[in-house]
Amino acid sequence: MTERKAMIKAKPSLTVTRQCQLLAVPRSSAYARLQAVSTVDLDLMRPLDELYLKWPFYGSRRLCVELQHQGYRVNRKRVQRLMRKMGLRAIYPKPRTSHPGKGHKIYPYLLRGLRIERPNQVWASDICYIPMAKGFMYLTAIIDWYSRRVLAWRVSNTLETEACVEALEEALLRYEAPEIFNTDQGAQYTSEAFTATLKDRGVQISMDGKGRWVDNVFIERLWRSVKYEDVYLRAYETPAALRAGLTSYFAFYNTERRHQSLNRQTPDAVYWASPMAKKAA
């Protein structure tokens, strides 16, 4: 597979996605060269990401002010551009927080008032920006809502749908299909490729309400843990190093990291305590 990846070119007549299809290489594992991002922008993106984690309800105007107070020479227009590149959006009621693709169907939110009391009842997924020593990637993860267990994940250098679908297919292959799958209204999750995979397994599709970050709060907490407990500490140099580091971190997160909300148990202990989960696996 390494030799086939080496055949992939960043700017040929065929897109990288199509080249991966022809070479039978997973799109999320083929890292085409990103468009050059200036050193100044990269130096701003790290503190911007940290401020967003601290105050996710801050918009570009307030984040710009905070960066200026930290000594950065930046204006709001630049902050807005970087937030778009990073996939960040302020969390507060507004017409749209995520943009579905043109013609994509939006599904209702099914978790309001629902008592979640067993593994594989509800899964959730989201995408987050991951800073590295030089550059950045995007992380997609799928968690079991009841146990907080990370079931599958992918890293990619784009916000395309393929990484989300690959993570979903892996989770469905390894575990019992959930009753409900919850996401935001982003184009990756409203795409036909993603929703069709869920429908084929009889999974109900649920999507967050507009501007309601709390609808997917557990995976938002996961991002905070991943960044503060691993990514920010290690400043990974390459996608391969990031992948290896996250493999170790998620193993720790699932098997050793105890959660106060889980009565000081690990996600693995809670997930596998269910006879139904053991039987399905």
Secondary structure, DSSP 8 states (H G I E B T S, - for coil): -HHHHHT--SSSSS-HHHHHHHHT--GGG---------HHHHHHHHHHHHHHHH-TT--HHHHHHHHHHTT----HHHHHHHHHHHT----SSSS-SS---TT--------TT----STTSEEEEEEEEEEETTEEEEEEEEEETTT--EEEEEEESS--SHHHHHHHHHHHHHS---SEEEE-S-HHHHSHHHHHHHHHTT-EEEE--TT-GGGGHHHHHHHHHHIIIIIHHH--SSHHHHHHHHHHHHHHHHHT--BGGGTTB-HHHHHHTSHHHHHH-
